[in-house]
C-alpha cells in the first residue's frame, strides 16, 4: 500500500481512538502496529478491512450506549459497558489476520523474485490466504454487530448451549436473539461488500507471471472473476461471517462463565473482557446474609471473552481456508509455499 495513503490514514485512526477514548493507550499502540502490518502489503484491501472493521465496530458500540450500560453491570459494581478497549481485545480480533497478511506478503515477494514481476490481481481459485483474512474480519465484524445490537433486542435472548434454549438476561454469553443474529449477518455483509469493492479480482484474459489466466470465468473452469463469481463471493463471505457470530455464541456459552448479580438480575461484565469472579465481591454494609451476591448463569469459566474471540477468529479463518481449498480443489500446502 502506498505510504502517502497509509501514514496519514493510520495517524487519523490513532487520533480518533485517542480523542474518543475508544482504546486504551496500550490499545492504541497495538492498533497502530497492526495497521502498519496491514499497510506494508501491496494490496490496499487488507488495510481497508481493518479500518472498516474499526470504524463500523466503534459506530455500533456507540448506538444507544447509555441504554446498553444500564442492561449490565461492570465488575466494579457500576453500570455496564466495556469502556475503552485494551490491547488484548485489539489482538483478539486482528492477530490472526495480521499473521496471514504477513505470510501472504512474503509469498508475493517470493513470487516477485522468482518470476521477476509482481502479482497485481487475485485469480479465481488461488491464494487461499486471502480467503482466511477476509473470513477473519467478516467473523469479528459479525460478532461485534451481534453483541452490540443484539443486546438491544426487545425480546430476551435464549441460551444457545442449553437443551431447551431457555431465556437468559441480556448480555449472557451464549445468548442469542433474532435481532442479534440478523445484526451479525449485517456486520459480515459490510466486510463482504468492502472486499468486493477493493479486492484486485483478475478479469478474464488477465496475464499473471507472463501467462494468460484464461478466457473463461471461474464457474466455467477458468480463473477470471465475472459478476456471478463476485456475487457468490459476497454471499459466501456474508454467510460465513454470520456463522462466526453464532460460533462465538456457542463457544461463549460453553467455555466462558456468565455471572449474574443476584440483587439486580443483571450480567456482570469483566473489565477489558477478563473473567468475572463469583466470590470476592464487595458486600453492602446493610447486607446481613453471608450468601454470595453473585451466581453463575452458564458456562464453565475456562476462557475469558478475549480468548473466546481469538479462538472464534482462528477457527473461522482456518475454516474459510479449508472450505475454499475443497471448493477450488487447491491443496492446503499452497498456503505456505
C-alpha positions, 0 to 999 in steps of 0.5 A: 500500500502506498505510504502517502495513503497509509501514514496519514490514514493510520495517524487519523485512526490513532487520533480518533481512538485517542480523542474518543477514548475508544482504546486504551493507550496500550490499545492504541499502540497495538492498533497502530502496529497492526495497521502498519502490518496491514499497510506494508502489503501491496494490496490496499484491501487488507488495510481497508478491512481493518479500518472498516472493521474499526470504524463500523465496530466503534459506530455500533458500540456507540448506538444507544450506549447509555441504554446498553450500560444500564442492561449490565453491570461492570465488575466494579459494581457500576453500570455496564459497558466495556469502556475503552478497549485494551490491547488484548481485545485489539489482538483478539480480533486482528492477530490472526489476520495480521499473521496471514497478511504477513505470510501472504506478503512474503509469498508475493515477494517470493513470487516477485523474485522468482518470476521477476514481476509482481502479482497485481490481481487475485485469480479465481481459485488461488491464494487461499490466504486471502480467503482466511483474512477476509473470513477473519474480519467478516467473523469479528465484524459479525460478532461485534454487530451481534453483541452490540445490537443484539443486546438491544433486542426487545425480546430476551435472548435464549441460551444457545448451549442449553437443551431447551434454549431457555431465556437468559438476561441480556448480555449472557454469553451464549445468548442469542436473539433474532435481532442479534443474529440478523445484526451479525449477518449485517456486520459480515455483509459490510466486510463482504461488500468492502472486499468486493469493492477493493479486492484486485479480482483478475478479469478474464484474459488477465496475464499473471507471471507472463501467462494468460489466466484464461478466457473463461470465468471461474464457474466455467473452469477458468480463473477470471472473476465475472459478476456471478463469481463476485456475487457468490463471493459476497454471499459466501463471505456474508454467510460465513461471517454470520456463522462466526457470530453464532460460533462465538455464541456457542463457544461463549456459552460453553467455555466462558462463565456468565455471572449474574448479580443476584440483587439486580438480575443483571450480567456482570461484565469483566473489565477489558473482557477478563473473567468475572469472579463469583466470590470476592465481591464487595458486600453492602454494609446493610447486607446481613446474609453471608450468601454470595451476591453473585451466581453463575448463569452458564458456562464453565469459566475456562476462557475469558471473552478475549480468548473466546474471540481469538479462538472464534477468529482462528477457527473461522479463518482456518475454516474459510481456508479449508472450505475454499481449498475443497471448493477450488480443489487447491491443496492446503500446502499452497498456503505456505509455499 
